[in-house]
């Protein structure tokens, strides 16, 4: 489980810094490293990257709680919890580029698959 927690966190941080890759070319590295009091409105791709990251933030907390509970619940089915974490990770890995490329139905399906991963993790605890 620890491997999947770390991989999910790496994916989270990749998504955290992704909007910057779309902002830095617009304002320059110097302005980016400053106070950024007057950032321009996000361009389309930067806005998508920000929204995808916000969505990840909303889903990271349940993942983290379920993953942590796997370590402390005495009768947890660790194998099933790991399967759920794997499903969650790969769904979130697919979700980010699908969101950036504005692929509506498939992106929603990837989100749903990730949510199913969370459900699998939860069921592993009962």
N, C-alpha and C positions, 0 to 999 in steps of 0.2 A: 504493500500500500504506500509505503514511503516514496517509492519511485514515482508513483502516479501523482502523489501530492506535489512533489518537486517539479514534475513535468507540467502540471496544471499551473503552478506558480510561474514557471518560465514562460508559458503561453500568456498568462495574465500580464506579465511585465513586457512582453513583446507588444501586446495590444496597447499597453499604457504609453509606450514610447512611439508607437506608430503615427499618431496624429502629428507629432513633431516633425516627422519626415516630410509631411506635406506643408508644414508651416515655415520651416527654416528657409527653403528656397524663396519664399515670398517676402520674408522680412530680414533675412540675413542672420548669420550666426551671432554677431554682436548684439543685435536687438533681441534675439532669442534669449541670450544669456543675461539680458538686463531685466528691468522691472516688468516689462511687457504690459504697461498700463494702457497702451493703445493698440492692442492686437486687432488686426482686421477681422471682420466676420469670417468664419471658416468657409473655405472653398468646399466644393461638393465632396471631394474625396476625404478631406480632413474632417468634415462634418460626419461623414459615414463612419470613419475610423473612431471618432469620439463617441458616436451612438453605439457602435459595436462594443466599445470598451465599457460604456455604462451598462450595457446589457450583461457583459461578463461580470462586472462588479456585483450586479444583482444576483447572479447565480453562483458566485464564488463562496459566499457565506454559507449557503446550504451545503455545498460540496465540502467545505472545510469542517463543518460540524459533523456531517455524516462520516467523513474520513476519520476524524478524531474519535468519534464514538466507536468505530471499528476496533480501536485499540483498548477501549475500556469496558465495553459490554462483554460480559463473560461468555455468553453463548453465541456471539456474532459469527455468522458464516463468512469468514475472511475471504474465501475464494470468490463468493458471490459479490462481496463488497468490492473486491478488486476488479471483477468483471464490470460492475457498474461504473467504477472510476475510469476504466479503459474506455467504455462507451462514451462517458462524459467527455473525456479528453479528446478523443478523435472527432466527436461531433462538434466540439468547440473549435478544434483545429480546422474543420471544414467550414464552420460558420463564418469565421472572420473574412476569408477571401470572398465567400458568397455574398456577404453583406457589402464589402467594398465594390464588388462587381454588380451590385443591385440585381441579384437573381432572386426574385421574390418567393416563388413556391418552394424551391429547393432550399433556400435559406431557412424558411419556416420549418421545413422538414428536418433540417440539421438541428435547429433549436429543439424541436420535439424529441428527437433522438437523444440529445443531451439531457433533457428532462427525464426521459425514460431511464437513463443511466443513474440519475439521482434516485429515482424510485427503486431501482434495483439495489442501490446502496442502502436505502432505507429498509427494504424488505429483508436485507441480510442481517438486520439488527433484531428482528423479532423471532 
